[in-house]
Every structure is written in C-alpha cells, then in structure tokens.
Amino acid sequence: MHSRLQTAKSIDEVIQYHDFFLDKCLRECLLLLPELLKKVERLKSLCLQYAAATQWLISSSIDIPKAEEACDGSLGFSKPKQWTSRGSSKTLKVMSRNPAVTDSVLNFEREFNAELHSLGPILSNSSQAEPYLTHLAQWILGARNDQ
C-alpha cells in the first residue's frame, strides 16, 4: 500500500486505495477493535480535510474573470483563461511558491504520518491475538523507517 500511495497521481487514487484498505480490514474483521477503528477513522478524517483544504486553496488562488471580461462580444462566452493548460500550470506554480500553501500541505503530511505511525504499535499489540495483523504492523513500522 505504501508504494501505491507513493505513486498516486490524484487524491481520487489515494481515496480509492484507502477504500480498498478499509474493505480489506472489514473482511478480516479488523474494524471490530475499537482502538483500531478510531485510528482508521482519524486517518480518513485527515484525508477528507486535506482534500477539502486543497480544493479550497486551489479555488481561492484562481482568478475568476468578471462576466464582462468573459464575454467576447457575441452571445457566447469565451473560454476562461484559468482552464487552459498554460493557466493551470501557472496557477500551480504560483501556489507552490506561496508559503501558506506549502505550510498547510506539510502540516497535513505531518499529521497523517504521525497518525499512520501511531497505528503500528496498536496493530503490533493486537497481532498476538490476530496473526494477520503482524504483516500490516511490520509494513507500517517499516514505512516509518524508510522516511
């Protein structure tokens, strides 16, 4: 899963991997452990907060042209500048230089990593009763060592 998350190209892929993980956990009855369920819900909540914040940051940094600027003089409207590929890449470059955006993304990354790594000991402690948790705990603890 760690390698899948590293290669995810969009938040939709991250959510898809997260849903796959939850389905697998449910099949193996992992979500019957209240402490584990709380951690998984916290991770899900962080992912949703990150998606909402990212969407807000992107939409707030895009200049929406005024109606009179968008009108090309005929009955139709011209294509807004921000939807062209050049405009989108320019917006992303401006956002990546904005320290508030960078700090916000890094803060979410720190919170997510902290929650993920705190999941390892919970799985490890539960792995004596549920042997299939051992591999998952090792993966999470191993992911921490890779960073």
Sequence and secondary structure as in RCSB ss.txt:
>XXXX:A:sequence
MHSRLQTAKSIDEVIQYHDFFLDKCLRECLLLLPELLKKVERLKSLCLQYAAATQWLISSSIDIPKAEEACDGSL
GFSKPKQWTSRGSSKTLKVMSRNPAVTDSVLNFEREFNAELHSLGPILSNSSQAEPYLTHLAQWILGARNDQ
>XXXX:A:secstr
 HHHHHH  SHHHHHHHHHHHHHHHHHTTGGGSHHHHHHHHHHHHHHHHHHHHHHHHHHHHS    HHHHB SSS
SB   GGGSHHHHHHHHHHHHH HHHHHHHHHHHHHHHHHHHHHHHHHHHHTTTSTTHHHHHHHHHHHHHH 
